[in-house]
Amino acid sequence: MNGIHDLGGMHGFGPVVREANEPVFHARWEGRVLGLMRATIRQGFYNLDQFRQGIETMDPAHYLRASYYEKWLTSVERNLLASGVLTREELDARTEHYRAHPDAPLPRHDDPELTVRLSARAYAGEPERVELTPQFAPGETVCARNLHPAGHCRLPRYVRGKRGTVVKVHGAYPFPDTRARGLPSPPQPLYAVRFVGHELWGDSAEPNQAVTIDLSEDYLEPA
C-alpha cells in the first residue's frame, strides 16, 4: 500500500542519527514485546505479513511519533483482536486496571506444554524449500511493476517502474500481498535485484550508488 511507512527515497525527515553504544533494548518492556510477537506468530494467530500490515495501517501521525517497539505492540494488539484471541473489552479493562494501579503485579501463567511447543518451533530451522523454475536468471534486466495495491506490498514505491538487474535467485517463498490477507499464497521465486542510483535518483545520485532489493516474481516483468 502507499502509506506513511514507505519512506524510502523521501526527503525532509532530517539526518539518521546513530545512537552510540545503543543497547539491544532501551526498556524491559521492549524485550517482552519481541517475545510476545514471536510467540503469538508461532502459535498461528497471525503471520509475519499480517504483522507487517498491522504496522503499515497505523494512523500516520501515530506511526511517525511511535518508537520501534511501540509499532510492534500496536500490530500485535490489532492482530490478536482480529483473530479473536482478545476482545476490545478485555483489553480496555486491563488497561484501565493498570492505569489505576500502576504497581499491581503482572499476571503469570505457567503452561509447561506451551513452553515446550514454542521452544521446539523456535529451533525447528527453516521449512523445506520448494523448487520452482524462475522466470528470470541472474544477469537479466527486469523492470519493477508500477503497482499501487490497497494492502500489504513488499515492493517499495521508489523502485516501481524502474529497471534493475537480477543478481541472485533465493528460492521460492509465499507471496506477501496475499499472505497478509490470510489468503492462499503459493510459493513463487524470490530475486535479489540491483538498481543503480542513477536509475532511481537521476542526476542527484552519488557515483557508484546502488540498492539491492529482494522482490517476488509477481513484482517484476521483462524489461
C-alpha positions in Angstrom: 0.0 0.0 0.0 1.1 3.6 -0.4 1.3 4.5 3.2 3.4 6.6 5.6 5.6 3.6 6.3 7.0 3.6 2.8 9.7 6.3 3.5 12.4 5.1 1.1 13.6 7.9 -1.2 11.5 10.6 0.7 13.1 13.9 1.7 12.6 16.2 4.7 12.9 13.9 7.6 16.4 15.0 8.7 19.6 13.0 9.1 19.6 9.5 10.5 21.1 9.9 14.0 23.1 6.8 15.2 23.0 6.2 18.9 26.4 5.4 20.3 26.6 2.1 22.1 22.9 1.5 21.5 21.6 -1.2 23.8 19.6 -4.2 22.4 16.5 -2.9 24.3 16.0 0.6 25.8 13.5 -0.8 28.4 12.4 -4.2 29.6 9.0 -3.9 28.0 10.6 -3.8 24.5 12.0 -7.3 25.1 8.6 -8.5 26.2 7.0 -7.2 23.1 9.6 -9.0 20.9 8.9 -12.3 22.8 5.1 -11.7 22.6 5.3 -11.1 18.8 7.3 -14.3 18.2 5.2 -16.4 20.5 1.8 -15.3 19.0 3.0 -15.8 15.4 4.4 -19.3 16.3 1.0 -20.1 17.8 -0.5 -19.4 14.4 -2.7 -16.5 15.5 -1.4 -14.4 12.5 1.6 -14.5 10.1 4.5 -12.2 9.6 3.0 -10.3 6.7 -0.2 -9.7 8.7 2.1 -8.4 11.4 3.8 -6.0 8.9 0.4 -4.9 7.6 -0.7 -4.1 11.2 2.1 -1.5 11.4 1.6 -0.2 7.9 -2.1 0.6 8.6 -1.4 2.7 11.7 -2.6 6.3 11.7 0.2 8.3 10.0 0.6 10.7 13.0 0.8 7.8 15.4 3.3 6.0 13.1 5.6 8.9 13.0 5.7 9.5 16.7 5.8 5.9 17.8 9.0 4.2 18.7 10.1 0.9 17.0 8.6 -1.4 19.5 5.5 0.7 20.1 4.8 0.0 16.4 5.3 -3.7 17.1 3.0 -3.6 20.1 0.3 -1.8 18.1 0.4 -4.5 15.4 0.3 -7.4 17.9 -2.7 -5.9 19.6 -4.5 -5.4 16.3 -3.8 -8.9 15.1 -4.8 -10.6 18.4 -8.1 -8.6 18.3 -8.7 -9.5 14.7 -8.1 -13.2 15.4 -10.4 -13.3 18.4 -7.7 -14.1 20.9 -8.5 -10.9 22.8 -11.6 -8.7 22.9 -11.6 -5.0 23.0 -13.5 -5.1 26.3 -10.8 -7.3 27.9 -8.0 -5.1 26.6 -9.7 -1.9 27.8 -10.5 -3.3 31.2 -6.9 -4.5 31.7 -5.5 -1.1 30.6 -7.7 0.8 33.0 -6.8 -1.5 35.8 -3.1 -0.8 35.4 -3.7 2.9 34.9 -5.5 2.9 38.3 -3.0 0.5 39.9 0.4 1.0 38.2 2.2 -1.0 40.9 -0.1 -4.0 40.6 1.8 -7.2 39.8 1.6 -8.7 36.4 -0.4 -11.9 36.0 1.7 -15.1 35.5 0.5 -18.1 33.5 2.6 -21.2 33.7 2.0 -23.7 30.8 4.9 -26.2 30.5 3.4 -27.8 27.4 3.1 -24.4 25.7 6.7 -23.6 26.6 8.0 -26.9 25.2 5.9 -26.4 22.0 7.1 -22.9 21.4 10.7 -23.8 22.1 10.5 -26.6 19.6 9.2 -24.3 16.9 11.9 -21.7 17.7 14.7 -24.2 17.0 12.9 -26.1 14.2 15.0 -24.4 11.5 13.9 -23.3 8.0 10.9 -25.1 6.3 11.7 -27.3 3.4 12.3 -25.3 0.3 10.1 -25.6 -2.8 11.9 -25.9 -6.1 10.4 -23.8 -8.9 11.7 -22.8 -12.3 12.3 -19.0 -12.1 11.2 -16.8 -15.0 14.3 -14.6 -14.7 18.0 -15.5 -14.4 21.0 -13.8 -12.8 22.3 -11.1 -15.1 18.9 -10.5 -16.7 17.5 -7.0 -16.8 14.0 -6.7 -15.3 11.5 -3.9 -14.6 9.7 -3.4 -11.3 6.0 -3.3 -12.0 4.2 0.0 -11.3 1.7 -1.2 -8.7 -0.5 0.7 -6.3 -2.0 -2.1 -4.1 -4.6 -1.4 -1.5 -3.0 -3.8 1.0 0.4 -5.0 2.2 3.2 -5.0 -0.5 6.9 -5.6 -0.3 7.6 -3.6 -3.5 8.9 -0.1 -2.4 7.4 2.9 -4.2 10.8 4.3 -5.2 11.6 1.3 -7.4 8.3 0.9 -9.1 8.6 1.3 -12.8 12.5 1.2 -12.6 14.9 -1.1 -14.3 17.2 -3.4 -12.4 19.4 -6.4 -12.8 18.8 -9.8 -11.2 21.9 -10.8 -9.1 20.5 -13.9 -7.3 17.6 -16.2 -7.2 16.9 -17.0 -3.5 14.4 -19.8 -4.0 10.6 -19.9 -3.6 8.6 -18.2 -0.9 4.9 -17.2 -0.2 3.7 -14.1 -1.9 3.4 -11.3 0.8 0.5 -9.4 -0.7 -2.0 -12.4 -0.5 -0.5 -13.8 2.7 -1.1 -10.6 4.5 -4.9 -11.0 3.8 -4.9 -14.5 5.0 -5.4 -15.9 1.5 -3.6 -18.9 -0.1 -0.2 -17.8 -1.2 1.6 -20.5 -3.3 5.4 -20.1 -3.3 7.0 -18.2 -6.1 10.6 -17.3 -6.9 12.2 -14.5 -4.9 15.0 -12.5 -6.5 17.7 -10.1 -5.4 17.5 -7.2 -7.9 20.1 -4.5 -8.1 19.1 -0.9 -9.1 21.8 1.6 -9.9 21.5 5.0 -8.2 21.1 7.0 -11.5 18.0 4.9 -12.4 16.4 5.6 -9.0 17.5 9.2 -8.2 18.6 10.6 -11.6 21.4 13.2 -11.6 21.2 13.6 -7.8 22.5 10.1 -7.3 26.0 9.7 -5.9 28.7 7.9 -8.0 28.6 4.1 -7.9 25.5 4.2 -5.7 23.2 1.1 -6.0 20.4 -0.6 -4.0 19.7 -4.3 -4.0 16.2 -5.4 -3.0 14.6 -8.8 -2.6 11.5 -9.0 -4.8 8.9 -11.6 -5.5 8.4 -12.7 -9.1 4.9 -11.1 -9.3 6.6 -7.7 -8.7 8.7 -8.0 -11.8 8.3 -8.0 -15.6 10.7 -8.3 -18.5 12.5 -5.0 -19.3 
